[in-house]
């Protein structure tokens, strides 16, 4: 697989840990140049050390930035291009979870009116506005070069509608809808927009230890690695407005065959739900 995205430059938001770090590392392993963006400077420093140990050298850089604000997002794109000479892909992975808004989420289902308005807004700003700001900043570069990839990380459809998951579920539903519209707006430009989800709650810091989950049953974040490499590669040329589920990616197939088997339209409620995935994996 080495070299499948060689020469590509990718920005990964929420790249210091969890799925963002997994995807960034997979792209580095396959020859890409990567800029990891996060609000966690300690996590970024840790990743910088890991990337050096991987032998990534000058193919990796980090930026401490808050995606809720246009100025730092623009600076990230400007500095990425200054360092690597171009930008080809944006992975919108940065996100806040339900426990950010209502800490009691860890112990019980909560009602939407229990959310503090300021924290509600902060979650929406990261999960929805942040993805929009990053996309609107990179798209002119993508369109000019007639090639680009936007990959948005949303969630399972069940989670979007689950009792007690407001505003997290609605924020991901909004990003899902945005993705479908962006794909149509970018038709025939060479720029694609796709969704990648793990296929269930993933075993990352995003799911706090205090939440009553059997962590052994959580989805391994590594399921995001193979799909993201394929989506960013030239092998996915022309594939847009599509949704991929990491847990259902068949690593025993050639990547393009695995993608064809996995692919569904963005926003199709019959696919990507927990019930549908259970049926698919029986």
C-alpha atoms as one frame of an Amber mdcrd trajectory, in Angstrom:
protein
   0.000   0.000   0.000   2.976   2.349   0.454   2.862   5.345  -1.861  -0.845
   5.169  -2.776  -1.315   8.823  -1.793   2.248   9.939  -2.378   2.401  13.633
  -3.207  -1.040  14.393  -1.772  -1.302  17.049   0.944  -4.049  16.557   3.520
  -5.338  18.688   6.370  -6.863  16.640   9.197  -8.840  18.518  11.841  -9.112
  16.940  15.268  -5.866  15.272  14.308  -4.156  15.036  17.696  -5.903  11.895
  18.904  -8.537   9.263  18.224  -9.800   8.725  14.696  -8.140  11.885  13.420
  -4.737  10.637  14.456  -5.438   7.202  12.999  -6.420   8.680   9.637  -3.484
  11.096   9.570  -1.095   8.284  10.390  -2.572   6.070   7.649  -2.057   8.826
   5.102   1.531   9.328   6.268   2.138   5.589   6.006   0.999   5.750   2.386
   3.167   8.650   1.318   1.022  11.729   1.905   2.052  14.987   3.510  -0.187
  15.804   6.459  -1.065  18.843   8.550  -2.777  17.827  11.803  -4.945  20.535
  13.356  -6.216  20.475  16.932  -6.885  22.625  19.989  -4.790  20.224  22.084
  -1.114  21.286  21.910   0.012  18.383  24.101  -1.651  15.881  21.779  -0.085
  17.542  18.759   3.353  17.429  20.375   2.879  13.733  21.097   1.855  13.105
  17.499   4.849  15.068  16.196   7.125  12.790  18.184   5.313   9.696  16.899
   5.500  10.927  13.308   9.248  11.433  13.666   9.593   7.883  14.963   7.591
   6.696  11.942  10.099   8.375   9.663   7.595  10.950   8.348  10.278  13.650
   8.458   9.226  16.896   6.803   6.009  15.309   5.465   4.235  16.106   8.747
   3.364  19.311  10.526   0.911  20.427  13.200  -1.146  23.534  13.893  -2.826
  24.433  17.174  -6.033  26.129  16.054  -9.715  26.446  16.898 -11.840  25.555
  13.858 -14.745  27.661  15.136 -13.066  30.832  13.913 -12.369  31.878  10.324
  -9.011  33.584  10.872  -7.122  30.621  12.386  -8.660  28.263   9.815  -7.465
  30.508   6.993  -4.011  30.639   8.586  -3.852  26.837   8.750  -4.591  26.568
   5.023  -2.151  29.358   4.170   0.631  27.795   6.254  -0.030  24.305   4.911
   0.355  25.550   1.343   3.454  27.539   2.306   5.069  24.434   3.792   3.980
  21.756   1.328   3.313  23.766  -1.843  -0.330  22.709  -2.209  -3.358  21.264
  -0.479  -5.375  18.389  -1.945  -7.572  17.030   0.822  -9.515  18.162   3.864
 -10.715  15.707   6.505 -13.245  17.374   8.795 -12.905  15.187  11.862 -12.867
  17.771  14.688 -15.888  17.416  16.918 -17.362  17.793  20.388 -19.481  15.067
  21.963 -22.705  15.191  23.992 -20.858  15.163  27.309 -19.368  18.554  26.439
 -22.832  20.100  26.654 -24.377  18.104  29.496 -21.886  16.225  31.709 -24.792
  14.158  33.092 -24.927  12.439  29.671 -22.402   9.972  31.086 -24.870   8.744
  33.688 -28.312   9.106  32.115 -30.218  10.227  29.063 -30.733  13.969  29.139
 -33.433  16.224  27.738 -32.619  18.877  25.179 -33.708  21.708  27.497 -31.026
  20.707  30.006 -28.290  21.904  27.651 -26.584  25.168  28.543 -27.040  27.513
  25.550 -23.371  28.554  25.447 -22.148  24.969  25.418 -24.844  24.004  22.905
 -23.557  26.744  20.629 -19.927  25.712  21.098 -20.724  22.152  19.999 -22.618
  23.339  16.939 -19.798  25.746  16.103 -17.176  22.988  16.135 -19.225  20.220
  14.519 -21.004  22.268  11.840 -19.479  25.734  11.459 -15.906  24.447  11.765
 -16.362  22.022   8.885 -17.960  24.785   6.793 -15.152  27.266   7.502 -12.460
  24.748   6.588 -14.258  23.637   3.422 -14.968  27.153   2.145 -11.294  28.029
   2.666  -9.798  25.083   0.778 -12.355  24.796  -2.030 -11.017  27.676  -4.161
  -7.616  25.946  -4.197  -9.239  22.606  -5.066 -11.326  24.060  -7.884  -8.351
  25.917  -9.357  -6.292  22.715  -9.532  -9.368  20.712 -10.678  -8.800  18.076
  -7.985  -9.636  17.853  -4.323 -11.146  15.747  -1.578 -13.429  16.750   1.278
 -14.179  13.968   3.753 -16.609  14.701   6.584 -16.880  12.462   9.629 -20.501
  12.307  10.794 -22.129   9.474  12.758 -24.609   6.621  12.442 -28.158   7.641
  11.556 -29.511   6.094  14.743 -27.297   8.431  16.768 -28.579  11.470  14.874
 -32.093  10.661  16.087 -31.351   9.016  19.443 -33.165  10.187  22.559 -30.889
  12.302  24.719 -28.352  12.984  21.937 -29.270  16.606  21.259 -27.455  18.661
  20.086 -24.779  16.135  19.051 -27.093  14.114  16.792 -28.550  17.166  15.065
 -25.070  18.625  14.554 -23.985  15.513  12.675 -27.243  15.440  10.729 -26.525
  19.021   9.676 -23.028  18.066   8.543 -24.480  15.115   6.616 -26.915  17.448
   4.820 -24.163  19.991   4.157 -22.060  17.242   2.610 -24.774  16.284   0.120
 -25.229  19.914  -0.908 -21.490  20.552  -1.212 -21.112  17.503  -3.450 -23.794
  18.884  -5.779 -22.338  22.403  -5.702 -18.948  20.958  -6.720 -20.238  18.739
  -9.523 -17.877  18.551 -12.524 -15.080  20.457 -10.760 -12.894  17.436  -9.955
 -13.577  18.022  -6.240 -15.407  15.284  -4.351 -17.273  15.303  -1.044 -17.817
  12.088   0.878 -18.757  10.859   4.353 -16.740   8.380   6.412 -18.046   7.015
   9.715 -16.643   4.297  11.976 -19.916   2.360  12.164 -20.708   2.709  15.853
 -19.215   4.269  18.963 -15.439   4.117  18.585 -12.913   3.292  21.291 -11.360
   6.753  21.488 -11.133   9.515  24.123 -14.330  10.870  22.552 -16.141   8.201
  24.614 -15.150   8.926  28.238 -14.275   6.015  30.515 -16.980   7.033  32.960
 -19.706   6.293  30.390 -21.175   2.859  31.006 -19.958   1.126  27.840 -18.182
  -2.196  27.517 -15.131  -0.790  25.745 -14.316  -4.205  24.319 -17.458  -3.868
  22.193 -16.594  -0.430  20.848 -15.462  -0.071  17.234 -11.702   0.092  16.841
 -10.709   3.488  15.369  -8.286   1.711  13.032 -11.265   0.843  10.789 -10.959
   4.379   9.410  -7.455   3.822   8.009  -8.065   1.791   4.845 -11.112   3.780
   3.652  -9.476   7.184   4.121  -6.426   6.167   2.085  -8.658   5.001  -0.764
 -10.847   8.116  -0.693  -7.824  10.441  -0.815  -6.132   8.446  -3.593  -6.629
   8.806  -7.348  -8.458   5.466  -7.247 -11.560   7.286  -5.994 -11.669   9.816
  -8.841 -15.283  10.641  -9.655 -16.732   9.102  -6.488 -18.696  11.779  -4.672
 -21.851  12.303  -2.593 -21.171   8.894  -1.019 -21.058   7.468   2.502 -18.605
   4.809   3.703 -18.676   2.813   6.958 -15.260   1.850   8.315 -16.481  -1.177
  10.230 -17.962  -2.677   7.062 -14.851  -2.145   4.903 -13.694  -5.562   3.665
  -9.908  -5.528   3.929  -9.737  -8.872   2.111 -10.851  -7.217  -1.133  -8.862
  -4.884  -3.387  -9.566  -1.343  -2.121 -11.740  -0.255  -5.050 -13.838  -3.414
  -4.728 -14.160  -2.879  -0.984 -15.286   0.688  -1.648 -17.861  -0.348  -4.246
 -19.292  -2.902  -1.832 -19.359  -0.372   1.022 -20.605   2.736  -0.784 -24.050
   4.253  -0.243 -25.481   7.699  -0.987 -25.018  10.426   1.601 -28.133  10.768
   3.721 -29.670   7.405   2.822 -31.372   6.434   6.121 -31.540   2.746   5.295
 -27.777   2.437   5.411 -25.380   3.209   8.209 -27.893   2.648  10.993 -26.958
   0.282  13.774 -29.770  -2.084  12.776 -28.728  -2.142   9.128 -25.114  -2.802
  10.069 -26.099  -5.635  12.355 -27.958  -7.253   9.459 -25.031  -6.689   7.101
 -22.535  -8.333   9.421 -24.523 -11.407  10.452
